[in-house]
Amino acid sequence: MTKFVVRRIFWTVPVILLVILLTFAMMRQIEGNPFRTGERAVPASIQANLERKYGLDDPWYVQYLNYVKGVFTLDLGPSLVLRQRDVNDIVKEHFPESLELGGLAFVFAMAFGIPLGMIAALKANSAVDYSTMFFSNVGFAVPSFLVATLSIYYFALQWDVGVPTSGWTSWQSKILPVVSLGLGPMAIFARLTRGTMLETLQADYIRTARAKGLRWRRVVFTHTLRNSLIPVVTAAAPLLGFLITGSFVIEQIFAIPGIGRYFITAVTGRDYSVVMGLTVLLSVIIILANMIVDILYGVLDPRTRDARA
């Protein structure tokens, strides 16, 4: 397992380099001037000084190599639009909110999705099963921004239950954003758990365990659930990456001070260093999430440990 983890960490390096290169190439294709304020043109002499200061007058490959060096030394560079601010400062101040939002939504999705899938599988073809799957289908089909909009409309305007609809300062203000973002992944976990558990319950070793007289609870939680969670873990990594990196719309709707607002304004303002820095950060998160999945494979199914090492 240690050898496998080391190898996976080693192979993340070319992936990160490719992400930086693609982002760098796409940002260079966007027309515009990050130093321009409104409709006023920047004098040529000031433009030249600013490009020299930020190294934008160097050849593209020199800029790329300098940025790669900065990434691996944990220096994402200064913002070209937000003067006197570094990308590292933006990440330190605002990424914890985005990380917490995505993490809480992921916990919500697993905490409710897996039990719902288990109940549906154990009560297959019953009213409980049909109701659970109907609720999961609705949660999967409705986009998060619509759930967020409807939540604000009903909880703030129609019912006035006292739940905050903006900010990120109290646990009450986190309820609606977390539920809105985590409802779709919760439905995915429920459907995956139900399908894999139904298949596992028909396996020969489950019938053997029941024939030996093992308690039904032990058969479900020790033998059935553990093997059924392998496909769920497979989907968990990309979903975790999606929840952490794809919460920008929810942050805008609920006025959460995460990095979503900075990423959007950086793209429209041609703030190359902010766009590249946040893209690399989010890419690393997804890579690490997939690495954690491979490690969990070995924990859930020891047979895969030797094969992957």
SULFENTA-V376547 format. One record per residue. N is the residue number from 1. RES is the residue in one small letter. PHI is phi in radians with two decimals (NA if undefined). Layout:
n:N res:RES phi:PHI
n:N res:RES phi:PHI
This chain:
n:1 res:m phi:NA
n:2 res:t phi:-1.11
n:3 res:k phi:-1.08
n:4 res:f phi:-1.14
n:5 res:v phi:-1.10
n:6 res:v phi:-1.08
n:7 res:r phi:-1.14
n:8 res:r phi:-1.13
n:9 res:i phi:-1.09
n:10 res:f phi:-1.10
n:11 res:w phi:-1.34
n:12 res:t phi:-1.26
n:13 res:v phi:-1.08
n:14 res:p phi:-1.09
n:15 res:v phi:-1.14
n:16 res:i phi:-1.12
n:17 res:l phi:-1.08
n:18 res:l phi:-1.17
n:19 res:v phi:-1.07
n:20 res:i phi:-1.08
n:21 res:l phi:-1.12
n:22 res:l phi:-1.14
n:23 res:t phi:-1.12
n:24 res:f phi:-1.08
n:25 res:a phi:-1.16
n:26 res:m phi:-1.19
n:27 res:m phi:-1.15
n:28 res:r phi:-1.23
n:29 res:q phi:-1.47
n:30 res:i phi:-1.40
n:31 res:e phi:-1.37
n:32 res:g phi:2.37
n:33 res:n phi:-2.27
n:34 res:p phi:-1.18
n:35 res:f phi:-1.64
n:36 res:r phi:-1.43
n:37 res:t phi:-1.89
n:38 res:g phi:1.14
n:39 res:e phi:-1.68
n:40 res:r phi:-1.43
n:41 res:a phi:-1.38
n:42 res:v phi:-1.51
n:43 res:p phi:-0.95
n:44 res:a phi:-1.03
n:45 res:s phi:-1.16
n:46 res:i phi:-1.19
n:47 res:q phi:-1.04
n:48 res:a phi:-1.13
n:49 res:n phi:-1.14
n:50 res:l phi:-1.16
n:51 res:e phi:-1.12
n:52 res:r phi:-1.20
n:53 res:k phi:-1.10
n:54 res:y phi:-1.68
n:55 res:g phi:1.28
n:56 res:l phi:-1.39
n:57 res:d phi:-1.58
n:58 res:d phi:-1.36
n:59 res:p phi:-1.00
n:60 res:w phi:-1.05
n:61 res:y phi:-1.22
n:62 res:v phi:-1.20
n:63 res:q phi:-1.08
n:64 res:y phi:-1.12
n:65 res:l phi:-1.14
n:66 res:n phi:-1.12
n:67 res:y phi:-1.23
n:68 res:v phi:-1.03
n:69 res:k phi:-1.05
n:70 res:g phi:-1.13
n:71 res:v phi:-1.09
n:72 res:f phi:-1.38
n:73 res:t phi:-1.87
n:74 res:l phi:1.07
n:75 res:d phi:-2.13
n:76 res:l phi:-1.51
n:77 res:g phi:1.52
n:78 res:p phi:-1.50
n:79 res:s phi:-1.36
n:80 res:l phi:-1.45
n:81 res:v phi:-1.77
n:82 res:l phi:-1.51
n:83 res:r phi:-1.08
n:84 res:q phi:1.23
n:85 res:r phi:-2.25
n:86 res:d phi:-1.75
n:87 res:v phi:-1.11
n:88 res:n phi:-1.02
n:89 res:d phi:-1.14
n:90 res:i phi:-1.09
n:91 res:v phi:-1.14
n:92 res:k phi:-1.10
n:93 res:e phi:-1.44
n:94 res:h phi:-2.08
n:95 res:f phi:-1.21
n:96 res:p phi:-0.97
n:97 res:e phi:-1.14
n:98 res:s phi:-1.14
n:99 res:l phi:-1.14
n:100 res:e phi:-1.16
n:101 res:l phi:-1.07
n:102 res:g phi:-1.13
n:103 res:g phi:-1.14
n:104 res:l phi:-1.15
n:105 res:a phi:-1.12
n:106 res:f phi:-1.18
n:107 res:v phi:-1.10
n:108 res:f phi:-1.04
n:109 res:a phi:-1.10
n:110 res:m phi:-1.29
n:111 res:a phi:-1.12
n:112 res:f phi:-1.81
n:113 res:g phi:-1.22
n:114 res:i phi:-1.14
n:115 res:p phi:-1.05
n:116 res:l phi:-1.10
n:117 res:g phi:-1.13
n:118 res:m phi:-1.10
n:119 res:i phi:-1.09
n:120 res:a phi:-1.12
n:121 res:a phi:-1.23
n:122 res:l phi:-1.28
n:123 res:k phi:-1.99
n:124 res:a phi:-1.00
n:125 res:n phi:1.07
n:126 res:s phi:-1.97
n:127 res:a phi:-1.10
n:128 res:v phi:-1.13
n:129 res:d phi:-1.10
n:130 res:y phi:-1.11
n:131 res:s phi:-1.16
n:132 res:t phi:-1.12
n:133 res:m phi:-1.23
n:134 res:f phi:-1.10
n:135 res:f phi:-1.10
n:136 res:s phi:-1.16
n:137 res:n phi:-1.11
n:138 res:v phi:-1.12
n:139 res:g phi:-1.11
n:140 res:f phi:-1.30
n:141 res:a phi:-1.41
n:142 res:v phi:-1.44
n:143 res:p phi:-1.20
n:144 res:s phi:-1.13
n:145 res:f phi:-1.19
n:146 res:l phi:-1.26
n:147 res:v phi:-1.05
n:148 res:a phi:-1.11
n:149 res:t phi:-1.12
n:150 res:l phi:-1.14
n:151 res:s phi:-1.10
n:152 res:i phi:-1.11
n:153 res:y phi:-1.10
n:154 res:y phi:-1.39
n:155 res:f phi:-1.31
n:156 res:a phi:-1.72
n:157 res:l phi:-1.74
n:158 res:q phi:-1.49
n:159 res:w phi:-1.73
n:160 res:d phi:0.88
n:161 res:v phi:-1.49
n:162 res:g phi:1.50
n:163 res:v phi:-1.52
n:164 res:p phi:-1.05
n:165 res:t phi:-1.97
n:166 res:s phi:-2.71
n:167 res:g phi:1.59
n:168 res:w phi:-2.64
n:169 res:t phi:-1.91
n:170 res:s phi:-2.31
n:171 res:w phi:-1.17
n:172 res:q phi:-1.15
n:173 res:s phi:-1.27
n:174 res:k phi:-1.63
n:175 res:i phi:-1.13
n:176 res:l phi:-1.12
n:177 res:p phi:-1.07
n:178 res:v phi:-1.15
n:179 res:v phi:-1.15
n:180 res:s phi:-1.09
n:181 res:l phi:-1.38
n:182 res:g phi:-1.62
n:183 res:l phi:-1.15
n:184 res:g phi:-1.09
n:185 res:p phi:-1.04
n:186 res:m phi:-1.06
n:187 res:a phi:-1.12
n:188 res:i phi:-1.12
n:189 res:f phi:-1.07
n:190 res:a phi:-1.12
n:191 res:r phi:-1.18
n:192 res:l phi:-1.13
n:193 res:t phi:-1.10
n:194 res:r phi:-1.08
n:195 res:g phi:-1.11
n:196 res:t phi:-1.25
n:197 res:m phi:-1.20
n:198 res:l phi:-1.07
n:199 res:e phi:-1.22
n:200 res:t phi:-1.18
n:201 res:l phi:-1.10
n:202 res:q phi:-1.61
n:203 res:a phi:-1.24
n:204 res:d phi:-1.14
n:205 res:y phi:-1.21
n:206 res:i phi:-1.24
n:207 res:r phi:-1.11
n:208 res:t phi:-1.15
n:209 res:a phi:-1.08
n:210 res:r phi:-1.23
n:211 res:a phi:-1.18
n:212 res:k phi:-1.34
n:213 res:g phi:1.60
n:214 res:l phi:-1.15
n:215 res:r phi:-1.08
n:216 res:w phi:-1.05
n:217 res:r phi:-1.10
n:218 res:r phi:-1.19
n:219 res:v phi:-1.08
n:220 res:v phi:-1.22
n:221 res:f phi:-1.48
n:222 res:t phi:-1.55
n:223 res:h phi:-1.76
n:224 res:t phi:-1.37
n:225 res:l phi:-1.13
n:226 res:r phi:-1.07
n:227 res:n phi:-1.29
n:228 res:s phi:-1.31
n:229 res:l phi:-1.39
n:230 res:i phi:-1.09
n:231 res:p phi:-1.11
n:232 res:v phi:-1.13
n:233 res:v phi:-1.11
n:234 res:t phi:-1.03
n:235 res:a phi:-1.39
n:236 res:a phi:-1.15
n:237 res:a phi:-1.11
n:238 res:p phi:-1.10
n:239 res:l phi:-1.18
n:240 res:l phi:-1.10
n:241 res:g phi:-1.08
n:242 res:f phi:-1.12
n:243 res:l phi:-1.16
n:244 res:i phi:-1.34
n:245 res:t phi:-1.64
n:246 res:g phi:-1.94
n:247 res:s phi:-1.66
n:248 res:f phi:-1.11
n:249 res:v phi:-1.15
n:250 res:i phi:-1.10
n:251 res:e phi:-1.09
n:252 res:q phi:-1.20
n:253 res:i phi:-1.16
n:254 res:f phi:-1.71
n:255 res:a phi:0.94
n:256 res:i phi:-1.57
n:257 res:p phi:-1.38
n:258 res:g phi:-1.62
n:259 res:i phi:-1.49
n:260 res:g phi:-1.02
n:261 res:r phi:-1.08
n:262 res:y phi:-1.22
n:263 res:f phi:-1.16
n:264 res:i phi:-1.15
n:265 res:t phi:-1.17
n:266 res:a phi:-1.20
n:267 res:v phi:-1.16
n:268 res:t phi:-1.22
n:269 res:g phi:-1.66
n:270 res:r phi:1.02
n:271 res:d phi:-1.48
n:272 res:y phi:-1.02
n:273 res:s phi:-1.16
n:274 res:v phi:-1.19
n:275 res:v phi:-1.06
n:276 res:m phi:-1.18
n:277 res:g phi:-1.10
n:278 res:l phi:-1.22
n:279 res:t phi:-1.12
n:280 res:v phi:-1.10
n:281 res:l phi:-1.05
n:282 res:l phi:-1.20
n:283 res:s phi:-1.15
n:284 res:v phi:-1.10
n:285 res:i phi:-1.09
n:286 res:i phi:-1.14
n:287 res:i phi:-1.08
n:288 res:l phi:-1.15
n:289 res:a phi:-1.10
n:290 res:n phi:-1.18
n:291 res:m phi:-1.15
n:292 res:i phi:-1.10
n:293 res:v phi:-1.06
n:294 res:d phi:-1.09
n:295 res:i phi:-1.19
n:296 res:l phi:-1.17
n:297 res:y phi:-0.97
n:298 res:g phi:-1.16
n:299 res:v phi:-1.31
n:300 res:l phi:-1.33
n:301 res:d phi:-2.34
n:302 res:p phi:-1.03
n:303 res:r phi:-1.14
n:304 res:t phi:-1.42
n:305 res:r phi:-1.13
n:306 res:d phi:-1.22
n:307 res:a phi:-1.14
n:308 res:r phi:-1.52
n:309 res:a phi:-1.25
